[in-house]
Amino acid sequence: MRGEDEAVRLTGAELGGALGERATLVQFSTSFCQPCRATRRTLAEVAGMVEGVAHVEVDAESQLELVRRLGIARTPTVLVLDAGGRVVRRAAGQPRRVDVIAALGEAV
């Protein structure tokens, strides 16, 4: 997971779900994306393990303006937001649980 969107802040209204008190795992998915299913399970599991962390899934096909603004080129793409909605990490492709946990360490 790489950190390069430090100036970008997102709100729950933009994402269609409430942000977590400590951090938020944002997943951009599409209906035809096979790795998105496994990513959904991984992120939900990690969010369930860490208090104050939320998982929000965004349908990339219905949120094209946001996808373009953020430069999302493939699904799944995962953004890790801190408590204020600032993007602190970003990764394209199916993440490993250990990498998600490590990225959360930077956000909380």
N, CA and C atoms as an extended XYZ file, in Angstrom:
324
Properties=species:S:1:pos:R:3:atomname:S:1:resname:S:1:resid:I:1 pbc="F F F"
N         0.849       -1.174        0.000 N   MET     1
C         0.000        0.000        0.000 CA  MET     1
C         0.891        1.233        0.000 C   MET     1
N         0.549        2.171       -0.809 N   ARG     2
C         1.400        3.347       -0.911 CA  ARG     2
C         0.665        4.580       -0.405 C   ARG     2
N         1.395        5.539        0.078 N   GLY     3
C         0.803        6.772        0.578 CA  GLY     3
C         1.164        7.919       -0.337 C   GLY     3
N         0.162        8.476       -1.022 N   GLU     4
C         0.465        9.578       -1.919 CA  GLU     4
C        -0.702       10.538       -2.065 C   GLU     4
N        -1.786       10.296       -1.354 N   ASP     5
C        -2.956       11.141       -1.479 CA  ASP     5
C        -3.144       11.989       -0.221 C   ASP     5
N        -2.047       12.412        0.383 N   GLU     6
C        -2.104       13.052        1.686 CA  GLU     6
C        -3.017       14.273        1.744 C   GLU     6
N        -3.182       14.990        0.634 N   ALA     7
C        -3.994       16.202        0.656 CA  ALA     7
C        -5.475       15.899        0.432 C   ALA     7
N        -5.818       14.696        0.009 N   VAL     8
C        -7.191       14.357       -0.313 CA  VAL     8
C        -7.956       13.992        0.954 C   VAL     8
N        -9.123       14.628        1.121 N   ARG     9
C       -10.028       14.295        2.228 CA  ARG     9
C       -11.374       13.913        1.642 C   ARG     9
N       -11.970       12.875        2.220 N   LEU    10
C       -13.270       12.400        1.765 CA  LEU    10
C       -14.258       12.438        2.923 C   LEU    10
N       -15.525       12.586        2.593 N   THR    11
C       -16.570       12.605        3.616 CA  THR    11
C       -17.464       11.378        3.469 C   THR    11
N       -18.185       11.080        4.523 N   GLY    12
C       -19.137        9.976        4.467 CA  GLY    12
C       -20.191       10.207        3.399 C   GLY    12
N       -20.600       11.462        3.216 N   ALA    13
C       -21.602       11.784        2.194 CA  ALA    13
C       -21.082       11.453        0.799 C   ALA    13
N       -19.823       11.739        0.528 N   GLU    14
C       -19.240       11.432       -0.784 CA  GLU    14
C       -19.178        9.926       -1.020 C   GLU    14
N       -18.891        9.184        0.059 N   LEU    15
C       -18.671        7.745       -0.050 CA  LEU    15
C       -19.945        6.928        0.100 C   LEU    15
N       -20.998        7.540        0.629 N   GLY    16
C       -22.250        6.815        0.816 CA  GLY    16
C       -22.255        5.924        2.042 C   GLY    16
N       -21.426        6.245        3.030 N   GLY    17
C       -21.384        5.478        4.273 CA  GLY    17
C       -20.668        6.276        5.337 C   GLY    17
N       -20.949        5.959        6.578 N   ALA    18
C       -20.340        6.689        7.693 CA  ALA    18
C       -18.858        6.348        7.824 C   ALA    18
N       -18.060        7.374        8.139 N   LEU    19
C       -16.639        7.154        8.396 CA  LEU    19
C       -16.471        6.584        9.797 C   LEU    19
N       -15.396        5.827        9.984 N   GLY    20
C       -15.098        5.272       11.292 CA  GLY    20
C       -14.557        6.341       12.229 C   GLY    20
N       -14.701        6.115       13.514 N   GLU    21
C       -14.199        7.064       14.516 CA  GLU    21
C       -12.682        7.197       14.460 C   GLU    21
N       -11.997        6.093       14.169 N   ARG    22
C       -10.530        6.100       14.148 CA  ARG    22
C        -9.959        6.036       12.741 C   ARG    22
N       -10.623        5.281       11.852 N   ALA    23
C       -10.135        5.104       10.480 CA  ALA    23
C       -11.243        4.479        9.639 C   ALA    23
N       -11.083        4.582        8.315 N   THR    24
C       -12.059        4.001        7.391 CA  THR    24
C       -11.313        3.307        6.263 C   THR    24
N       -11.757        2.097        5.951 N   LEU    25
C       -11.247        1.338        4.810 CA  LEU    25
C       -12.256        1.512        3.686 C   LEU    25
N       -11.851        2.179        2.609 N   VAL    26
C       -12.741        2.445        1.483 CA  VAL    26
C       -12.340        1.531        0.333 C   VAL    26
N       -13.315        0.773       -0.154 N   GLN    27
C       -13.062       -0.163       -1.250 CA  GLN    27
C       -13.862        0.264       -2.472 C   GLN    27
N       -13.180        0.494       -3.581 N   PHE    28
C       -13.839        0.754       -4.852 CA  PHE    28
C       -13.949       -0.568       -5.595 C   PHE    28
N       -15.191       -0.948       -5.934 N   SER    29
C       -15.464       -2.235       -6.563 CA  SER    29
C       -16.344       -2.057       -7.789 C   SER    29
N       -16.416       -3.123       -8.588 N   THR    30
C       -17.367       -3.211       -9.686 CA  THR    30
C       -18.037       -4.570       -9.595 C   THR    30
N       -19.203       -4.675      -10.179 N   SER    31
C       -19.988       -5.905      -10.065 CA  SER    31
C       -19.294       -7.111      -10.701 C   SER    31
N       -18.490       -6.892      -11.729 N   PHE    32
C       -17.849       -8.010      -12.426 CA  PHE    32
C       -16.467       -8.366      -11.866 C   PHE    32
N       -16.053       -7.709      -10.817 N   CYS    33
C       -14.700       -7.870      -10.263 CA  CYS    33
C       -14.637       -9.049       -9.291 C   CYS    33
N       -13.963      -10.115       -9.700 N   GLN    34
C       -13.820      -11.301       -8.845 CA  GLN    34
C       -12.987      -11.025       -7.587 C   GLN    34
N       -11.819      -10.362       -7.677 N   PRO    35
C       -11.031      -10.100       -6.471 CA  PRO    35
C       -11.730       -9.165       -5.478 C   PRO    35
N       -12.744       -8.437       -5.948 N   CYS    36
C       -13.456       -7.516       -5.047 CA  CYS    36
C       -14.165       -8.277       -3.932 C   CYS    36
N       -14.650       -9.475       -4.228 N   ARG    37
C       -15.349      -10.269       -3.205 CA  ARG    37
C       -14.407      -10.646       -2.070 C   ARG    37
N       -13.229      -11.118       -2.426 N   ALA    38
C       -12.243      -11.498       -1.407 CA  ALA    38
C       -11.772      -10.268       -0.638 C   ALA    38
N       -11.620       -9.149       -1.347 N   THR    39
C       -11.200       -7.904       -0.703 CA  THR    39
C       -12.264       -7.456        0.290 C   THR    39
N       -13.535       -7.558       -0.072 N   ARG    40
C       -14.642       -7.209        0.819 CA  ARG    40
C       -14.550       -8.015        2.118 C   ARG    40
N       -14.300       -9.320        2.003 N   ARG    41
C       -14.195      -10.180        3.193 CA  ARG    41
C       -13.007       -9.763        4.056 C   ARG    41
N       -11.867       -9.508        3.422 N   THR    42
C       -10.662       -9.124        4.157 CA  THR    42
C       -10.869       -7.812        4.912 C   THR    42
N       -11.414       -6.811        4.234 N   LEU    43
C       -11.591       -5.507        4.864 CA  LEU    43
C       -12.641       -5.554        5.967 C   LEU    43
N       -13.714       -6.307        5.750 N   ALA    44
C       -14.740       -6.445        6.785 CA  ALA    44
C       -14.160       -7.141        8.019 C   ALA    44
N       -13.319       -8.136        7.790 N   GLU    45
C       -12.690       -8.856        8.892 CA  GLU    45
C       -11.780       -7.923        9.688 C   GLU    45
N       -10.952       -7.151        9.008 N   VAL    46
C       -10.036       -6.234        9.691 CA  VAL    46
C       -10.823       -5.146       10.423 C   VAL    46
N       -11.852       -4.604        9.783 N   ALA    47
C       -12.675       -3.571       10.434 CA  ALA    47
C       -13.338       -4.126       11.684 C   ALA    47
N       -13.719       -5.394       11.646 N   GLY    48
C       -14.318       -6.039       12.813 CA  GLY    48
C       -13.337       -6.284       13.946 C   GLY    48
N       -12.059       -6.366       13.609 N   MET    49
C       -11.019       -6.630       14.616 CA  MET    49
C       -10.575       -5.369       15.338 C   MET    49
N       -10.668       -4.220       14.680 N   VAL    50
C       -10.110       -2.984       15.216 CA  VAL    50
C       -11.255       -2.017       15.538 C   VAL    50
N       -11.401       -1.692       16.809 N   GLU    51
C       -12.468       -0.803       17.248 CA  GLU    51
C       -12.337        0.579       16.612 C   GLU    51
N       -13.465        1.123       16.170 N   GLY    52
C       -13.471        2.463       15.584 CA  GLY    52
C       -13.106        2.507       14.122 C   GLY    52
N       -12.974        1.341       13.479 N   VAL    53
C       -12.633        1.282       12.055 CA  VAL    53
C       -13.872        0.833       11.275 C   VAL    53
N       -14.200        1.574       10.220 N   ALA    54
C       -15.338        1.241        9.369 CA  ALA    54
C       -14.848        0.776        8.001 C   ALA    54
N       -15.684       -0.019        7.337 N   HIS    55
C       -15.428       -0.462        5.963 CA  HIS    55
C       -16.564        0.058        5.107 C   HIS    55
N       -16.234        0.831        4.071 N   VAL    56
C       -17.228        1.375        3.152 CA  VAL    56
C       -16.866        0.904        1.750 C   VAL    56
N       -17.840        0.293        1.084 N   GLU    57
C       -17.614       -0.148       -0.292 CA  GLU    57
C       -18.330        0.805       -1.243 C   GLU    57
N       -17.624        1.248       -2.271 N   VAL    58
C       -18.153        2.194       -3.252 CA  VAL    58
C       -18.238        1.493       -4.600 C   VAL    58
N       -19.411        1.556       -5.229 N   ASP    59
C       -19.591        1.006       -6.569 CA  ASP    59
C       -18.974        1.986       -7.567 C   ASP    59
N       -17.839        1.611       -8.117 N   ALA    60
C       -17.093        2.502       -9.007 CA  ALA    60
C       -17.911        2.899      -10.233 C   ALA    60
N       -18.747        2.003      -10.710 N   GLU    61
C       -19.537        2.288      -11.915 CA  GLU    61
C       -20.580        3.379      -11.680 C   GLU    61
N       -21.091        3.491      -10.464 N   SER    62
C       -22.118        4.493      -10.189 CA  SER    62
C       -21.539        5.779       -9.593 C   SER    62
N       -20.239        5.789       -9.333 N   GLN    63
C       -19.575        6.964       -8.764 CA  GLN    63
C       -18.413        7.418       -9.650 C   GLN    63
N       -18.684        7.552      -10.941 N   LEU    64
C       -17.616        7.846      -11.909 CA  LEU    64
C       -16.914        9.175      -11.642 C   LEU    64
N       -17.642       10.180      -11.183 N   GLU    65
C       -17.010       11.469      -10.903 CA  GLU    65
C       -15.969       11.330       -9.787 C   GLU    65
N       -16.326       10.611       -8.737 N   LEU    66
C       -15.390       10.382       -7.625 CA  LEU    66
C       -14.210        9.524       -8.079 C   LEU    66
N       -14.487        8.501       -8.871 N   VAL    67
C       -13.434        7.625       -9.413 CA  VAL    67
C       -12.428        8.442      -10.219 C   VAL    67
N       -12.925        9.322      -11.070 N   ARG    68
C       -12.026       10.160      -11.881 CA  ARG    68
C       -11.228       11.117      -11.001 C   ARG    68
N       -11.906       11.737      -10.049 N   ARG    69
C       -11.241       12.698       -9.155 CA  ARG    69
C       -10.095       12.041       -8.380 C   ARG    69
N       -10.298       10.805       -7.974 N   LEU    70
C        -9.286       10.094       -7.187 CA  LEU    70
C        -8.298        9.321       -8.052 C   LEU    70
N        -8.529        9.249       -9.349 N   GLY    71
C        -7.625        8.519      -10.237 CA  GLY    71
C        -7.672        7.017      -10.037 C   GLY    71
N        -8.846        6.484       -9.752 N   ILE    72
C        -9.003        5.039       -9.573 CA  ILE    72
C        -8.970        4.408      -10.963 C   ILE    72
N        -7.985        3.548      -11.202 N   ALA    73
C        -7.806        2.962      -12.531 CA  ALA    73
C        -8.268        1.510      -12.609 C   ALA    73
N        -8.381        0.834      -11.470 N   ARG    74
C        -8.799       -0.570      -11.484 CA  ARG    74
C        -9.492       -0.910      -10.179 C   ARG    74
N       -10.202       -2.020      -10.205 N   THR    75
C       -10.848       -2.505       -8.987 CA  THR    75
C       -10.322       -3.887       -8.667 C   THR    75
N       -10.204       -4.211       -7.386 N   PRO    76
C       -10.471       -3.317       -6.275 CA  PRO    76
C        -9.328       -2.326       -6.054 C   PRO    76
N        -9.688       -1.142       -5.619 N   THR    77
C        -8.733       -0.176       -5.103 CA  THR    77
C        -9.175        0.143       -3.683 C   THR    77
N        -8.223        0.130       -2.761 N   VAL    78
C        -8.520        0.375       -1.348 CA  VAL    78
C        -7.820        1.648       -0.904 C   VAL    78
N        -8.586        2.517       -0.246 N   LEU    79
C        -8.035        3.715        0.375 CA  LEU    79
C        -8.177        3.564        1.875 C   LEU    79
N        -7.155        3.975        2.615 N   VAL    80
C        -7.222        4.000        4.069 CA  VAL    80
C        -7.301        5.463        4.481 C   VAL    80
N        -8.375        5.795        5.190 N   LEU    81
C        -8.583        7.164        5.648 CA  LEU    81
C        -8.345        7.255        7.147 C   LEU    81
N        -7.804        8.379        7.590 N   ASP    82
C        -7.674        8.599        9.027 CA  ASP    82
C        -9.017        9.093        9.568 C   ASP    82
N        -9.061        9.442       10.840 N   ALA    83
C       -10.315        9.849       11.482 CA  ALA    83
C       -10.934       11.078       10.836 C   ALA    83
N       -10.121       11.928       10.233 N   GLY    84
C       -10.608       13.135        9.582 CA  GLY    84
C       -10.967       12.955        8.126 C   GLY    84
N       -10.869       11.725        7.614 N   GLY    85
C       -11.197       11.459        6.221 CA  GLY    85
C       -10.054       11.682        5.253 C   GLY    85
N        -8.846       11.914        5.779 N   ARG    86
C        -7.675       12.135        4.925 CA  ARG    86
C        -7.137       10.795        4.428 C   ARG    86
N        -6.869       10.708        3.125 N   VAL    87
C        -6.318        9.482        2.541 CA  VAL    87
C        -4.856        9.361        2.969 C   VAL    87
N        -4.537        8.287        3.709 N   VAL    88
C        -3.160        8.078        4.159 CA  VAL    88
C        -2.475        6.926        3.430 C   VAL    88
N        -3.263        6.031        2.833 N   ARG    89
C        -2.705        4.908        2.081 CA  ARG    89
C        -3.649        4.545        0.953 C   ARG    89
N        -3.074        3.951       -0.093 N   ARG    90
C        -3.845        3.553       -1.267 CA  ARG    90
C        -3.200        2.305       -1.854 C   ARG    90
N        -4.025        1.364       -2.311 N   ALA    91
C        -3.499        0.158       -2.953 CA  ALA    91
C        -4.489       -0.327       -3.999 C   ALA    91
N        -3.981       -0.747       -5.143 N   ALA    92
C        -4.811       -1.345       -6.190 CA  ALA    92
C        -4.584       -2.851       -6.164 C   ALA    92
N        -5.643       -3.589       -6.404 N   GLY    93
C        -5.556       -5.042       -6.362 CA  GLY    93
C        -5.982       -5.573       -5.008 C   GLY    93
N        -6.027       -6.874       -4.914 N   GLN    94
C        -6.485       -7.523       -3.689 CA  GLN    94
C        -5.403       -7.433       -2.607 C   GLN    94
N        -5.694       -6.764       -1.493 N   PRO    95
C        -4.669       -6.604       -0.459 CA  PRO    95
C        -4.578       -7.822        0.461 C   PRO    95
N        -3.426       -7.996        1.042 N   ARG    96
C        -3.261       -9.024        2.064 CA  ARG    96
C        -3.682       -8.424        3.405 C   ARG    96
N        -4.245       -9.261        4.259 N   ARG    97
C        -4.732       -8.784        5.550 CA  ARG    97
C        -3.622       -8.096        6.341 C   ARG    97
N        -2.427       -8.635        6.333 N   VAL    98
C        -1.305       -8.057        7.076 CA  VAL    98
C        -0.975       -6.650        6.575 C   VAL    98
N        -1.100       -6.430        5.262 N   ASP    99
C        -0.827       -5.104        4.699 CA  ASP    99
C        -1.901       -4.097        5.104 C   ASP    99
N        -3.158       -4.554        5.152 N   VAL   100
C        -4.244       -3.675        5.580 CA  VAL   100
C        -4.044       -3.265        7.038 C   VAL   100
N        -3.681       -4.216        7.874 N   ILE   101
C        -3.443       -3.933        9.291 CA  ILE   101
C        -2.284       -2.955        9.447 C   ILE   101
N        -1.219       -3.149        8.689 N   ALA   102
C        -0.065       -2.249        8.756 CA  ALA   102
C        -0.453       -0.837        8.302 C   ALA   102
N        -1.242       -0.736        7.233 N   ALA   103
C        -1.676        0.575        6.750 CA  ALA   103
C        -2.574        1.268        7.771 C   ALA   103
N        -3.400        0.495        8.449 N   LEU   104
C        -4.247        1.074        9.498 CA  LEU   104
C        -3.406        1.684       10.611 C   LEU   104
N        -2.241        1.096       10.860 N   GLY   105
C        -1.349        1.613       11.881 CA  GLY   105
C        -0.948        3.061       11.625 C   GLY   105
N        -0.897        3.450       10.360 N   GLU   106
C        -0.553        4.833       10.013 CA  GLU   106
C        -1.742        5.768       10.186 C   GLU   106
N        -2.942        5.208       10.130 N   ALA   107
C        -4.148        6.037       10.159 CA  ALA   107
C        -4.668        6.289       11.564 C   ALA   107
N        -4.426        5.355       12.482 N   VAL   108
C        -5.010        5.498       13.823 CA  VAL   108
C        -4.017        6.056       14.824 C   VAL   108
